[in-house]
Amino acid sequence: MQDFKRLDVWRKSHALTLNTYRVTRGFPDDERFGLVSQMRRCVASIPCNIAEGAGRSTPRDFLRFLDIAMGSAQELEYQCLLSCDLGYIDADSHLALKDSIDEVQKMLIGLQRSIRKRDDQ
């Protein structure tokens, strides 16, 4: 078990969550219970699963939660694309979110590899 707040990937995903909440404030009111809600649940799932996994007692459990976080990041990536295509966010905002998502995904992959390598030894 480790302190999730010390993990760089958790910090980056938390920042992504805060940014996504800020960006979705500007969405149309009729999307409040649709895309806004879905994106917010999805993005918050990333740091939540990292935190939950870090609190588990085995590396295998932690890896499972990191896989779930990765799935949420993939889902968010599509939702950002959809938001851009619908005109809810501009191309620059979309690119900034996409870059942050990509960074979190790469960090998740790196952490998974590190855990697997340690677990194999």
C-alpha positions as CSV (number, residue, x, y, z in Angstrom):
1,M,0.0,0.0,0.0
2,Q,1.3,3.5,-0.9
3,D,0.2,7.1,-0.6
4,F,-1.5,7.8,-3.9
5,K,-0.9,11.6,-3.5
6,R,2.8,10.9,-4.0
7,L,2.2,9.4,-7.4
8,D,2.9,11.8,-10.3
9,V,0.2,10.1,-12.4
10,W,-2.4,10.7,-9.7
11,R,-1.4,14.4,-9.5
12,K,-1.6,14.8,-13.3
13,S,-4.9,13.0,-13.5
14,H,-6.2,15.2,-10.6
15,A,-5.2,18.3,-12.6
16,L,-6.9,16.8,-15.7
17,T,-10.1,16.4,-13.6
18,L,-10.1,19.9,-12.4
19,N,-9.5,21.2,-15.9
20,T,-12.3,19.1,-17.4
21,Y,-14.7,20.4,-14.8
22,R,-13.7,24.0,-15.7
23,V,-14.1,23.3,-19.5
24,T,-17.5,21.6,-19.1
25,R,-18.9,24.6,-17.2
26,G,-19.3,26.3,-20.6
27,F,-21.3,23.5,-22.2
28,P,-25.0,24.1,-23.0
29,D,-27.5,23.7,-20.1
30,D,-29.2,20.8,-21.9
31,E,-26.0,18.8,-21.7
32,R,-25.8,19.1,-17.9
33,F,-27.2,15.6,-17.4
34,G,-25.7,14.2,-20.6
35,L,-22.2,14.8,-21.8
36,V,-21.2,17.0,-18.9
37,S,-22.2,14.5,-16.4
38,Q,-20.6,11.6,-18.3
39,M,-17.3,13.5,-18.8
40,R,-17.1,14.5,-15.2
41,R,-17.8,11.0,-13.9
42,C,-15.3,9.6,-16.4
43,V,-12.4,12.0,-15.7
44,A,-12.9,11.7,-11.9
45,S,-12.7,7.9,-12.3
46,I,-9.1,8.1,-13.4
47,P,-7.6,9.5,-10.1
48,C,-10.2,7.6,-8.1
49,N,-9.1,4.3,-9.5
50,I,-5.4,5.2,-9.1
51,A,-6.1,6.0,-5.4
52,E,-8.1,2.9,-4.8
53,G,-5.5,0.7,-6.5
54,A,-2.7,2.2,-4.5
55,G,-4.5,1.2,-1.3
56,R,-4.7,-2.4,-2.3
57,S,-2.5,-5.0,-0.8
58,T,-1.2,-6.7,-3.9
59,P,0.5,-5.5,-7.1
60,R,-2.1,-7.5,-9.2
61,D,-4.9,-5.5,-7.6
62,F,-3.2,-2.2,-8.2
63,L,-2.7,-3.2,-11.9
64,R,-6.4,-4.0,-12.2
65,F,-7.3,-0.5,-11.0
66,L,-4.7,1.1,-13.3
67,D,-6.4,-0.8,-16.2
68,I,-9.7,0.7,-15.2
69,A,-8.2,4.1,-15.0
70,M,-6.8,3.6,-18.5
71,G,-10.2,2.7,-19.8
72,S,-11.7,5.8,-18.3
73,A,-8.9,7.9,-20.0
74,Q,-9.8,6.3,-23.3
75,E,-13.4,7.1,-22.8
76,L,-12.7,10.7,-21.9
77,E,-10.5,11.0,-25.0
78,Y,-13.6,10.2,-27.2
79,Q,-15.9,12.4,-25.2
80,C,-13.5,15.3,-25.8
81,L,-13.5,14.6,-29.5
82,L,-17.3,14.5,-29.5
83,S,-17.4,17.8,-27.6
84,C,-15.2,19.4,-30.1
85,D,-17.2,18.0,-33.1
86,L,-20.4,19.3,-31.5
87,G,-18.8,22.7,-31.1
88,Y,-18.9,22.7,-27.3
89,I,-15.1,23.2,-27.0
90,D,-12.8,24.9,-29.5
91,A,-9.9,23.1,-31.2
92,D,-7.3,24.6,-28.8
93,S,-9.2,23.4,-25.7
94,H,-9.6,20.0,-27.3
95,L,-5.9,19.8,-28.1
96,A,-4.9,20.9,-24.6
97,L,-7.2,18.2,-23.1
98,K,-6.0,15.6,-25.5
99,D,-2.4,16.4,-24.6
100,S,-3.2,16.0,-20.9
101,I,-5.0,12.7,-21.5
102,D,-2.1,11.4,-23.6
103,E,0.3,12.3,-20.8
104,V,-1.8,10.5,-18.2
105,Q,-2.1,7.5,-20.4
106,K,1.7,7.3,-20.9
107,M,2.2,7.7,-17.2
108,L,-0.3,4.9,-16.5
109,I,1.5,2.6,-18.9
110,G,4.9,3.4,-17.3
111,L,3.5,2.7,-13.8
112,Q,2.0,-0.6,-15.0
113,R,5.4,-1.6,-16.5
114,S,7.2,-0.7,-13.4
115,I,4.8,-2.6,-11.2
116,R,5.0,-5.7,-13.5
117,K,8.8,-5.5,-13.5
118,R,9.0,-5.3,-9.7
119,D,6.5,-8.1,-9.3
120,D,8.5,-10.4,-11.7
121,Q,11.6,-10.1,-9.6
